Amino acid sequence: MSTSAMARLDLDGWLFDLDGVLAPTAVLHMAAWQELFDEVFVAEGWGPAYRAADYYALVDGRSRYDGVQAVIQSRGQSWPWGDPSDEGDVRTVCGLANRKNCLFQGQLAAAGVSAYPGTSGVLEALRRAGKRLAVVSSSRNAGEVLAAAGLAQFFALVVDGRLAEERVLPGKPAPDTFWYAARELGLTAARCVVIEDAVAGVGAGRAGGFGLVVGVDRGAGARALFNAGAGQVVTDLSELLEPMVGIRS
């Protein structure tokens, strides 16, 4: 059964994924993953070819290390894990993941990024209502993306891939990064909303016992997000503005 955002405006903490929720950086990530695996699949002679469906099923919402591992395993292959310090030309999971990060940073530098049209209005409404806001992202580039998109001022707390590694927090679909954010905001999971576009992130929200999980359908599909545990699915954050009228006045 769908849970309306209107009914949960009493919740104090709003925990946002970044890529595909606040800003369209998922497009840049998809392009970087495609470039990476087009090259690797040809070099290694793997098949079938890497497609967009693999992004949503295996990569979206996960850390880049876990994403690389999932894609490799999906083709019946096995590579050594390696070390996070591995350079991009090292034949390990970490090396390949680090090469993907370089490709993404190149995409970001070339194309830049802007927030989705509805993002700033929703964040401003929540901030005026006294809600506590955090970003919870698997990306290690979250700070740079927030700054480039003009959204950094809304978030005193950013839980990203670097912090998760430092604190030894398992990535999504485990709920640990969201739990960490809730604790840092001084709240329980039941007092927080999780907003995610990835099946893995929605699953983390459900597993963590959060008060509401909102799925943002940027390509994963509403059915998949509901099946993963979303209580509500929207296609853009601006759809949350109408229910927020009561807290904006």
C-alpha positions in Angstrom: 0.0 0.0 0.0 1.3 3.4 -0.9 2.0 5.9 1.9 1.4 9.5 1.2 4.1 12.1 1.8 1.4 14.3 3.3 0.8 11.8 6.1 4.5 11.8 7.0 5.4 15.5 7.1 5.6 14.9 10.9 9.0 13.2 10.3 12.0 15.2 11.2 14.9 13.8 9.1 15.0 13.7 5.3 17.8 11.6 3.9 18.5 12.1 0.2 20.4 10.0 -2.2 22.3 12.3 -4.6 22.8 10.9 -8.1 19.4 10.7 -9.9 17.6 12.2 -6.9 18.9 15.7 -6.4 20.9 16.1 -9.7 21.0 14.2 -13.0 24.5 12.9 -12.4 23.3 9.4 -13.0 23.5 10.2 -16.7 27.2 10.9 -16.3 27.7 7.8 -14.2 25.9 5.7 -16.8 28.1 7.1 -19.6 31.3 6.4 -17.5 30.2 2.8 -16.7 29.3 2.2 -20.4 32.7 3.5 -21.6 34.5 1.4 -19.0 32.7 -1.9 -19.7 32.6 -1.5 -23.5 36.4 -1.4 -23.3 36.8 -4.2 -20.7 34.3 -6.6 -22.4 36.1 -6.3 -25.7 39.5 -6.8 -24.2 38.4 -9.8 -22.1 36.1 -11.3 -24.7 33.1 -11.3 -22.3 29.5 -11.4 -23.4 26.7 -10.5 -23.6 27.6 -6.8 -24.0 27.1 -4.4 -21.1 23.8 -2.6 -21.5 21.7 0.1 -19.6 19.7 -2.7 -18.0 23.0 -3.9 -16.3 23.4 -0.4 -14.8 19.9 -0.5 -13.1 20.2 -4.2 -12.0 23.9 -4.4 -10.9 25.4 -0.9 -10.4 22.9 1.7 -9.6 23.0 2.7 -5.9 26.0 0.6 -5.0 29.5 1.7 -4.3 31.6 1.5 -7.4 33.6 -1.4 -6.0 30.5 -3.4 -5.4 29.2 -2.4 -8.8 32.3 -3.6 -10.6 32.2 -6.9 -8.6 28.5 -7.4 -9.5 29.1 -6.9 -13.2 32.1 -9.2 -13.3 30.2 -11.9 -11.5 27.2 -11.5 -13.7 29.4 -12.6 -16.6 30.7 -15.7 -14.7 34.1 -14.1 -14.1 36.2 -13.6 -11.0 38.9 -10.9 -10.5 40.9 -10.3 -7.3 39.5 -7.5 -5.2 42.8 -5.7 -4.9 43.3 -2.5 -2.9 41.5 0.9 -3.0 44.9 2.5 -3.9 45.1 0.4 -7.1 45.6 2.5 -10.2 43.1 2.2 -13.1 45.4 -0.1 -15.2 45.6 -2.7 -12.4 43.6 -5.8 -13.2 41.6 -5.9 -9.9 38.1 -4.9 -8.9 39.4 -1.8 -7.2 41.6 -0.9 -10.1 38.7 -1.1 -12.5 36.5 0.9 -10.2 39.1 3.6 -9.8 39.3 3.8 -13.6 35.6 4.3 -13.7 35.9 7.1 -11.2 38.4 8.9 -13.5 36.0 8.5 -16.4 33.2 10.0 -14.3 35.3 12.9 -13.2 36.2 13.6 -16.8 32.5 13.6 -17.7 31.7 15.9 -14.8 34.4 18.4 -15.8 33.3 18.4 -19.4 29.6 18.6 -19.0 29.1 20.0 -15.5 25.8 19.4 -13.6 22.8 21.3 -12.5 20.2 20.3 -10.0 16.9 18.9 -11.2 14.3 21.8 -11.6 12.3 20.8 -8.5 15.2 20.1 -6.2 15.9 23.6 -4.7 12.3 24.3 -4.0 11.7 21.1 -2.1 14.9 21.6 -0.1 14.1 25.2 0.7 10.6 24.2 1.9 11.9 21.5 4.1 14.6 23.8 5.6 12.0 26.5 6.3 9.9 23.8 8.1 12.9 23.0 10.4 13.5 19.6 8.9 17.0 18.1 9.3 18.5 17.2 5.9 21.4 14.9 4.9 22.8 13.4 1.7 23.5 9.7 1.8 25.4 8.7 -1.3 27.6 5.8 -2.4 29.6 8.2 -4.5 33.0 9.4 -3.4 32.4 12.6 -5.4 29.3 13.8 -3.5 30.8 17.0 -2.2 32.0 18.1 -5.6 28.7 17.3 -7.2 26.7 19.2 -4.6 29.0 22.2 -5.0 28.7 22.1 -8.8 24.9 21.8 -8.6 24.6 24.7 -6.2 23.1 22.5 -3.4 25.9 22.3 -0.8 24.3 25.0 1.4 21.3 22.8 2.2 23.3 20.0 3.8 25.3 20.2 6.9 25.8 16.4 6.8 27.0 14.4 3.8 27.6 10.7 4.2 29.5 9.6 1.0 31.6 6.7 -0.1 34.7 8.2 1.5 33.1 8.5 4.9 31.5 5.0 4.6 35.0 3.6 4.0 36.5 5.5 6.9 33.7 4.3 9.3 33.7 0.8 7.8 30.0 1.1 6.9 28.6 -1.5 4.5 27.1 0.1 1.3 23.6 0.0 0.0 21.5 -2.2 0.0 22.7 -2.5 3.6 21.0 0.3 5.7 24.1 1.2 7.6 24.9 4.5 5.9 21.3 5.7 6.4 21.4 4.6 10.0 24.7 6.6 10.5 23.1 9.7 9.0 20.0 9.4 11.2 22.2 9.1 14.3 24.3 12.1 13.3 21.1 14.1 13.0 20.1 13.0 16.5 17.1 10.9 15.2 15.9 7.3 15.0 15.3 5.6 11.7 11.6 5.7 12.4 11.7 9.6 12.4 13.3 9.8 9.0 12.3 9.8 5.3 14.6 8.1 2.8 14.5 9.4 -0.8 16.1 7.1 -3.4 16.0 6.4 -7.1 17.9 3.1 -7.0 16.5 -0.3 -6.1 19.4 -0.9 -3.8 18.8 2.3 -2.0 15.1 1.7 -1.6 15.9 -1.7 -0.3 18.3 -0.1 2.3 15.5 2.2 3.4 13.1 -0.7 3.9 15.7 -2.9 5.7 16.5 0.0 8.0 13.0 0.5 9.3 12.7 4.1 8.2 9.5 6.0 8.6 8.9 6.4 4.9 10.8 5.4 1.8 10.1 7.5 -1.3 11.3 6.1 -4.7 12.1 8.6 -7.4 11.6 6.8 -10.8 14.4 8.0 -13.1 14.5 4.8 -15.0 14.5 1.9 -12.5 10.7 1.6 -12.9 7.9 2.3 -10.4 7.1 -1.4 -10.0 10.7 -2.2 -9.2 10.8 0.6 -6.6 7.6 -0.5 -5.0 8.7 -4.1 -4.9 12.0 -3.0 -3.3 10.0 -1.3 -0.5 9.1 2.2 -1.5 6.0 3.5 0.2 5.5 6.1 -2.5 7.0 6.6 -6.0 7.3 10.0 -7.8 9.0 10.9 -11.0 10.5 14.1 -9.7 10.9 15.8 -6.3 8.7 18.7 -7.5 5.8 16.3 -7.0 6.4 16.6 -3.3 5.8 20.3 -3.3 2.0 20.1 -3.3 1.8 18.1 -0.1 4.3 20.5 1.4 2.1 23.5 1.1 1.0 23.0 4.6 4.6 23.4 5.9 5.6 26.2 3.6 3.1 28.8 4.9 
